[in-house]
């Protein structure tokens, strides 16, 4: 059949003909006879003629709307779509091995294309509706999971004025549309499904779980009672969770629920067990590329599916649901997905509030509350957000009386987390514009000065009242350290003390940056900032406890932004690289932000390295010839940055080290934080707004679980067996 006859069978509107682009004619290769014929004498071929003339093999004059041939013969002048033929030459391309971020998606559009032709859709079988519930909340904007708020908040104190940042939808397994059926037990688990993660590919040996390990998950859903883990995979992943992940989740918990207690209760709680195993498997994929991510995704999807299923049951166990949600939040933190991380914090926060947990809770409620609040606070310190849950509503006892006993370190840690949260809110609410009325501007400034002074007094009272066990057991100046570090070596014995002191020094580093009347270049403010920044660097540089890594990374980034000496900056990069190697956390965005903050480029780094080499040569020469090239003694008791890249204010002769290395002073009068009734307590920041402010409560219109959530019959249960078992274990 000729090309014209094939084209005549495509009947489409005239509008498509007018919008079609010119085509390239497909011609057959010329023969020897045809090649001898000159093409100059051929008539010009019609390209926009009607289909009627093509069917009659007549030359159309291309008249519109009716050509002359159809007009004379009184025929219908049919118009149609032209076919475009392009001669494309395809060459062999070089194969590139897939990277860790390699991902490919296949999209079948054949049904839609066939539907544009007459009878095309009828050639396909009817589509069966998928058993899938759309979890996308109304009004939520779909955003890519690779989107990072860090790119949107390059300057924390000068964030752009935007509205509430929407959260992405919660990932929903494909079998969640069916209503809850208690008789069916937990849903079936499937491996390999994950809607917002790509499975990393590695060229090395890939860890492949055996069929028995996947089949062993069925024992978690049959209702059988287990007394111990019985498969090698589960034992490995649980061991990694306890030794590597649970230790930092318990950094503020006296009873160590996540690493010492919950693994035993998870044996017969499939949702909780899968969440713990997911975190352990995820950690292995971060530190060892031989372990594939599909196993972690399998446990994660199983736990998420069980959680969403349970939220449809009004008779669910709210404590288990809230605990599993908090653990799944940790999984997202380890995956470094900014929006998904905040989404799970919002979901976990709503479940924590549903259980009635606060700072006054005990047991697992207290552990989940402080872990959830602590992770949000670290995000707020990074993105310059206000804390969504008002710290005044936490229920923290802020009585400041000198504590001479031991064993209450967690209580004082909670007080410092509260103070740091208040300071984070104070920073996020810095006015971006002046009041038009000078009197109103002066009144606002005075209020903020009083609030700043209150937070400073709270920090001073805290450091004077904490027990002796929260003070350093050892303090070495930089030149006394074995590694010749640029920072002092500060040794704290207890993990909780390290966490509390990191928050304390972070608060004292931020306060000089936000004084309403004195700039940070002021001698007093600059000295205060640099001293506490060096304390943070000294703690993190020499700490060997990986259980404080989550707090150490964020506080170190805040302290590092204050540094101007190239040697100190280089050591910070070395510290971050060490943390990344030991924990596997993806913190490249922090190093990138610091390089940009410091103004590092290839030329500057090369120049500084040359200066260091010259200085090292002078020191070697001085050691070879002791009587020559004498230098004045170095005073390590004061901070004097060498080769500053910016003008630094004069340094005082005595550093403010008394708070860190001297004995506690007498207890001051009790100091209370500003109440929620103060003018700035409910002030919403004008920068990027914390997305949890609108979603972290089931009373909100757009909470993360709104399409599956059913209110429980009982909000919380203080008589839960976890509480009873913990009380019997620790109090008898």
N, C-alpha and C positions, 0 to 999 in steps of 0.2 A: 504494500500500500504506500502510495506516495506521501510525502510530507504534507502536501496541501490537503489531502484527504484526511489525514490524522488531525490536522489543525481544525478542520471544519466541524469536528465533533465536540469542540469545546465552546459552549455558548455561555458567554458571560456578559454583563451589562456594558453599555457603551462607555460608562464612566471609567471602567478599568482600562479600556482601550486607549483613552486619552491620557491616562496617567502612566502608562507603561513606558519603559525606557527602550531605546533602540537596541535591536538585537544584532548578534553576530551570526551570519548565515553559515550553516554547516554544509560544507561542500565535500564531495567525494574526490579522492585523488585523481588528477587528470591522467588520461591515457595518452599513448604516443600520438594517436590520431587527433585527439582534441587539443593537444598541446601545440599543434602546428597551426591551429586556427587562431587568428587574431581576435582578441577580446574587445578591440576597439569598436567593431561593428555590431556587437550584441546590444539589443535594446535594454534600456534601463529597467530593472526589475521593480515591480510595485511592491511596496513593503507595508502599506497601510490600507490595502484594498479590502473590500467587503468579502465575507465568507461565501456569499451567493456566487460572485464572479469566480471565486476559486473553485467552487464545486462544478461550475460550467466551463472551467478552463478558459476563461476570458480575461483579457487585460482590463482591469478596473481603472476608471479615471480618478478614483479616490474622491469622488464628490461626496459632500455631506449636506444633509443627512441621507440623501438617496443618490446613488450614482446614476449615470446616464443609461447604462445597460439595464439596470433594474427598472428604471423609469419607463424605458421604451417597452420592455417585455411585461410590465405590470407585475413584477415580482417583489417579494419582501427582501429588502436590503438588510441582510444580517451582518451584524458586527460581532467581533469576537476578540479573544486575547491572542497576542502573538507569542510564539515560543522563542525564548532566547537560548542560543547555543553558544557556549564558550569553549574554545579549545584550550584545555588546561594541561600543562605538562607537569607531572608529578615525579619528583626525583627522590631517591632514597635519602632519608635523613639519618643522622647519627643518633644512635640510641644513648640516652642519658639515664643512668641508674636513678631510681626514685629516692628522694630524700625523706627525712623524718616527717616533713610537712606535706608530703605528696598525697594528693587526694583527687579522685576522679568521680564524676557523677554522670549517669546516663539518664537521659530524658527522652521518652518515647512520645513523639508528636504525630505519629502516623495517623492516629484516629482523628485528630483535629484537621489534618491536611485532607484526609479523604472526605471529611464531612463537607468540604467546600465544593465538592462535585456531586452531580446528580447520582443518587444511589450509592455513593461512596460509603456513607455511614452504615448502610444496611449490610455491607459485606463483613462487618465486625460483629462479634457476639455482644450481647448486652453486658454492661458493666455491673458487677455485683458491688453493692455498697460496702466499703471497708468498715470494720468494727473499730473505729478510732474516734476518740473524743478530742475536739479541738480545745487545747488548753490555752489558747491565746486570749488573754483578757481583753475586754472591750477598751479601746483607747490606748492600748499598748503599742508602741511603734516597734516594728521588727528591726532589730539591729544585728549586725554581724558580731559573732562572739570574739572576733579578733579585735574589736574596737576596745580601746583602752582609755580610761579617763586620764591616764598620765599624759596623753597627748593633748587633752583638752585643758589641762591645768598646769601649763608650764611655769606659771608664776602663781604661787599659792596665795600671796597677799594681794594680788591684783587680778583675781579671777574675773572673767567676763560676767555680765549680768545675763542670766538665762533663767528659764522656768524650771520646774521640776524635771529631773532626768528620768525618763521611763525605764523600767526594767524589762528585759526580754522575758518571753513566756517560759514557764516551767516546762521542762522536757517531759513528755507523756509517752509511756510505752503504748504500743498499738492495740493492746487488748483492754484498755481502760474504759471503753464506752459501756460495757455491760454493767448493770447495777450490782450492788454488793449482795453476795450470796454467802451467808455464814456457813452453810453446809458444805460449800466447796472448798473451804480452807483457804490457804494462801494461793495466789495465782502461780501458774506454771512459769518456770524460769527459762529464758532463752538466751543464748550467747550471741554476741556480735552485734546487737542492736544498740545504737547510740545516735541520738539525733543532732548532737552539737559537738562531737569530737571526731577527730580523724585518728585512725590507728597508725601509729608510727611504723615505718618499715626500716629495717636495718639489714646491712649486708652481712653481718656476722651471724653466728648461730642464734636462731630464734627459739625462745622458750615456748614449747607447745604442750599444754596440759593434756594429760591422758584422758581417755574416755571415762575412766573410772572416777576421775576427779570431778568431771561435770555431772556424772550420774550421782555422785555423792551428795550433790545439792538437793536431790530429791528427798533425802532423809531429813532435810530441814523443814519440809512442808507436809510431811505425813502425820505429824503430831506425835511421833515417837520421842521418848525421853532419852536424851544423850547425857552421858556423864563425862565425856572427854572427846576431843577432836580425834578423828580416826583416819584421816587421809593426809599424805605428805604435803600436798599443796596447802591445805587449810592450816596445818601446823606451821608451815613456813611463813605464810602471810600473817597469821596471828602473832607469831613471834616477832616479826618485823614491826607490826603495829605497836606491840607493847614496848619494845626496846627503842624504837625510833620515832614513832608518831605520838603515842600516848604520853610520853614523858613531857613533851612541850604542851600538850593539852592539859596536863595536870600541873603546870608551872605555878598556878595560884590555888591549888586545891590541896588541903592538908591530908585528906584521906586517899588521894590518888585514885579516884573512881575509874577513870578511863583506862588506866594501865594495870590496876590491881583487882578491881571488883567487877566492872562490867563484862570483861571477857568470860567470866564464869556464868553470869546470867544470860549472856548471849548464846550459850550452847543450845538453849531451847527457845530462843526468840529469833526466828529466821530473818526478820527485817533488820534487827540490830546486829546480828552476826554477819550478814552480808555487808552491812555498812562498815564494820570494823575490818573485814577482810578486804574490802575495796580500798581502804586507806593503806593497808599494808602492801597490797599488790601495787598500788600507785607509787608508793615510795620506792619499791624495787625497780620500777620502770624508769624512775628519775635518776637513780644512782648506778644502774646497771643496764646498758642497752641490750643485753642478751635476753632480758625479760620483756615480752611483748605486752602491749597495752590492752589487748583484747580480754585478758583475764580480769584486769581491774574494771574494765567497762562492764563485763558480765556481772560481777558482784554489785557494781554501782546501779546498773539497770534493775537488777533483781530487788535491791533494797528500795529504790525509788518506786518501782511498780507496787511493792507491798505497802509502802507508805501512802501512796495515792489511793490504793484500794481501801486501806484502813480508814482514811479520812471520810469515806462514804458510809462508814458504819457508826451509828450513834452510840453503840455500846463498846467502842474501841477503848484500848488502854492508852489514855492520853500521855502518860509518863513515858511509855516506850516510844510512842510516836514522836514526842518532843526530843527525846534523847537521840533517836535515829536521825532526825532532821539536823540536829547540831553536828553529829558525826559526818553526815553527808555534806554539810557546809565546809567542814575541814577538807574533804576531798576536793571541793571546788577551789579552796584556797591553795592546795597543793598543785592544782592544774593551772593556776594563775590565769583564770578567766575573770576579768574584772566585773563584767555585768552579771554573769552567772553566779559569781561569788556573792554579790550583793543581793541577788534574787534569793539564794538559799539562806542568807542571813535574815532576810525579811520573812521567809517562811518559817525558819526556826524561831525567830523572835515572836511571831504570832503564836506559835505553839507553846513557847515558854510563858507568854502572858496568859494563854488559855489555862495552863497549869497553875497559875497564880504564883509563879516563882519570882523571887526578888532577892535583894541582898540579905534579907532576913531569913531566907529559906535555909534548910539544912540538907545534908546528904547529896543525892544526885541533882536535886533542884538547884542547890547552891553551885555545884560544879558546872552545870549547863549554863546557868545565868552568867557567871563570870567569864566563862569561855566565850559565850556569844557576845557579851558586852565588850570584852577585850578585843576580839577580832574586829568589831565595828569601830572601836576607838583607834586601832592601828590604821584602818582605812580612812578615818576622818583626819588623822594626822597627815596622811599622804595627800588627800584630795582637798584639804582645807574645808571640810564639812563641819556642820554642827552635829552633835550626837543626837540621833532621832529620839531616843528614850531619855527624857530630861533626867540628869543625874540627881536632881533633888527628889525625884520620885523613886529612886532605887531603894531607899531605906537604909542608907549607910549611917552608922553611928560615928559622927565626926568629933566626938569628945577627945580633946588633946590633953592627956595626962601622962606624965612620964612613966614608962613601963620598965620596971627593973627585973621582970621575970623573963623566962624563955619559953618558947612554944607558941607565941601569939604573932608570929611573923606574917601569917596570912591575913590577919585582921588589919595590920598596918599596911599591908599591900593593897587591900581593898580601899583604904582611906586615900592612898596615893593615886590609885586608878580614878577615884572620884575627883580628886583635885586636878589631875591631868585632863579629864573630860571637861571640867569647867573651864580650864584654860583653853582647850580646843574650841569650845563654844565662844569664848571671848575673842579668840583670834579670827574665827569665821565671821564674827559680827562687827569687824572693824569697819567704820563708816567709809564708804567710797566717795561720798560727796559731803560738802559742808552745808550746814543749815543756812538758808538765806538771811535769817535774822541773827546778827552777831550775839545777841543775848541768849538765844536758844543754843547756838553753837557752843558758847562758853559753859552753859549748864550741862550740855551733853558731855563735853570734855571733862568737866569736874566729876560727873557721875562715873565715867570710865576710869579716871584716876583713882577714885575711891575703890572701885571694883578691882583694879590692878593691885592696889596696896593690900586689899583683902587676900588675894591669891598669894601674894608674896609672904604675908604673915602666916598663911596656912602652910606654905612650904617650909618656912623657918620653924614653925611650931612642930611640924612633922619630924624634921631632922633632929630636933632637940629631944623629942619624946620617944622615939623608937627605941626598942630594947638594944642592949649591947650586941646581941647576936646579928643585928642588921647593920652594924658598923664593920669596916674592913678588918680582917685579922692580920693583914700585911699590906704595906704600902711602900713600894720602891719607886724612886725617881727614875726618869728615863735612862740616865747614865749608869744606874745601878742594875738594870735588867740584864739578864744573860744574852738576850737577843739584840741588845742595843736598840731597842725600839724608840720611836719618837714620842711615845706616850708612857705615862706611869703604869706600873703593874699593880693592880688593885685586886686583892684576893678576898672574896666573900665565900663563906663555907656553904650556905644553904641556897638552893635554887630560888626559892621565893625571895630571899634577900637580894639576889642579883636582879630579878625582875622588878622588884620595888625600886631599887636604886636607879635602874635604867629609866623608869618612868619619872622618878624624882629629878634626875639630871636633865631629862628631856623637857620637863616643865620649866626648870630654871634656865634652860637654853632658849626657850621660846619667849619667856617673859621680857627679856631685854629688847626683843625684836618688835614688841607691840606696846611699848609705853606711850601713852597718849601725848605726852609733852616732850619727852627726851628721846632723841634719835639713838639708834644703836651705835652711832659713831661717838656718842658721849663716852668719856673715859670710864665712868663707873659702869655703864651698861655694857660696853665692849669687854671690859675685864670680867664681868659676871658671865657673859655669854661664852667667852673663850675658855674660862676655867671649867665650866660644866661640860662644854663640848669635848674638852680633853679628858674629862673624867669618863664620859661615855666611851670614847675611843680606847682609853686604857682598860676599861672593863672588858669590852668586846675583843680587844686584841689578844688578851691573855686568858680568856675564859676557855675552859675545856669541856664544859657541859653543853651538849647539843640541845638540851631541853629548853634553853632560852633563845634558840635561834630565831623564832618568829618575832619576838620583841627586839632582839638585838639588831636584826636587819633594818627595821624601820627607824629605831632610835639612832643607829649609826648613820643612816642617810641624813637625818636632820642635823646631827653634829658635824658631819663631813661638809655640809654646805657652808659652814662658817670658816673652814680652813682656807688659808691662802699660801701656806708654805708647800713647795713642790714635794719635799721629802715626806711630809705628813700625808699629802694627797696620794702619793705613790703607795704608801703603806696601807692606806684605806682600800685602795684597789686590790692589794694583795690579800687583805682580810676578807673582802667580799668574795674574791675568787676561792679562798679557802672554805668559806661557808657554803658556797655553791657546790664545791666538790664533795663536801661531807654530807650535805643534806639533799643535794640534787635539785634544789629549788631554782626556778627560773627567775633570776634577778638581774638579767641583762638590762632591763629598762632602768634600774636604779643606777647602774654604772653609766649608762648613756646620759641620764639626767645630770649626774655629777660632772661628767666631762663637759657638758654644755654649760653648767653653772660655773665651773672653774675656767672656762674659756680654753680648754685643751684643744690643740691641733698638732699636726705633725711637726710644724716648725717650732712651736713652743716647747714641746716635749723634747725634741732633739737639742734645743738650746739649753734646757735645764739639765739634761743628761751630760752635756759637755762641761757645764759648770761643776757638776758633781764630780766628774772625773778629774778636773783640775784641782778641786779641793782635796780629793783623795791623794793626789800626787804631792801636794804641799804637806799633808799630814805624814806621808811616807818619808818625805825629805826631812821633816822635823824629827822623826824618830831616828833617822840615820845620823843626823848631826844635831845632837841635843843642845849644843851651845849656840846654835844659830836659829834664826827664824822663830824666836819665842813668841807665843801668842798669849794674850791676857787670859786668865782663868775664866772658865765658862760658869756662869751662875744659872744653875738649873732650877732655882726656886722661883724664877719669874718667867713669864712667857714673853719671848721676844722673837717673833717670826722673822726668819731670814729671807732675803730676796722677796719682799712683799710685792704683789702685783697691784695692790691698791693702797691708798693712803690709810694707815692704821693710826688710831689715836694713841697717845702716850700710855704706857703701862705703869701701874703702881708698883712701888718697890716691894710690897708684900702681897702675895696672892691670897685670895680668900679660901684657904685650905682648912680652916679650923672646923668647919662643919663636917669634914670628912675624916679627920685623923685625930681629933681631940675628944676628950671625954664629954659626955652630954652635959649641957648646962641645966640649972634648976628648971623645973617645969613652969612654963608661963601660964598665964590665965587662959582658960578655954577660949578657943577661937571658933567661930561658926562661919560657914560659907554663906554667900548671899542667898536669900530665899527666892523661891519662884515668883514672889510678888514684886521683886525689884524691877525697875524699868527695863533692864536689858535681859531679864531671864528668859522671856519668850520672844526675843528678837530673832527673826528669821534672817539668816545670812543673805546678802545680796549677790553672792557669787554662785558657784555651782551648788545646787541644793542637794542634800542627802536624799536619795530616792527612798530610803526607809521611812521618811516622814509621812508618806502617804500610803504605804503598803504593808507595814510591819504590824498590822493588827487586823483581826478578823472582823472588827467593826468598820474597817475602812471599805470604801466602795470597790477598790481594786486590789484586794489582797492576792497573793500568788496562787492560792488554792481555790479561787472563787468558783470554778466550774466543777469541783468535786467535793468541796467541803460541806459537811453536814454537822451542825452543832452537836456536841456530845451530850449524853444524858447526865453525866457527872463531870463537872469541870476539872476537878483534880481529886486525887485520892491519897491522903496522907498515910493511910494504912496499907499502901502498896507493899507487896512482898519484898521489893528491893529495899525499902526503908526498914522493914522489920529485920531483914537479914543483916543489913549494915549495922543496925543498932545492936543486934546480938553479937555480931563479930567484933565490934570495936569497944563495946561498953561492958562486956562480960569476960 
